[in-house]
């Protein structure tokens, strides 16, 4: 799907979220990336093969 240079990381790469956005739908809470990954606003992901990656927001830092 990626035709630009440099190529975007594949959907199987650890840095898959760094791919370019090709369709953004902020009103619906998701974006389609160049590597066919659907990235949701809650940081969940839908991979091209149908696998789901649960939301993975960083935990807030604990204060002393």
N, C-alpha and C positions, 0 to 999 in steps of 0.2 A: 504494500500500500504506500510505502514511503518512497517518494521520487525526488526528494530534494537532498542537498549536500550540506552538512554531513548527515548521514542517515540517522534516523531516530532509533533508539534502542528497541529491540523486539519486545513483544508482550511477555516473553519468558525471562527477560533480563531483570536483575534486581532494581535497576534504575528505570523501569518501564514508564513511570509517571513523568519522566522528562521529555517524552515525545510531544510533538507539536499538536495543538488543538486544531481539529479540522471542522468541528461543529460544536458550538457551545449553546446550551439551553439552561442558563442560570435560573430562569423562571420555573423550570422543572427539576433543577438540582443535579444536572449531569452534563458531561462533556464527552465527545468522542475524540480520541486521540489518533494520531497518524498510524499507530501500530494496531489499530482496531480495538483498543482497550476502551471500555466505558468507565469513566471515573466519576464517582458520585461526590457531592459536596460534603458528605459525612466521612470521606476518605475511603469508603468501600469501593471495590472494583469488580467489574465483570470482564473476564478474559474472553478472547475470541472463541475459545473452545467450550465456553459455557461454565467454566469454573468460577467460583465466587471467592473473593478475598474480603474478609470481614473488615469493617472500619478499623483503622489503626492510628487514631489521633494520639499524639504524645500526651502522657499524663502531666497534669499541672505539677510544677515543682512544689514540694512541701516547704512550708515556711517554719522557721524555728521559733 
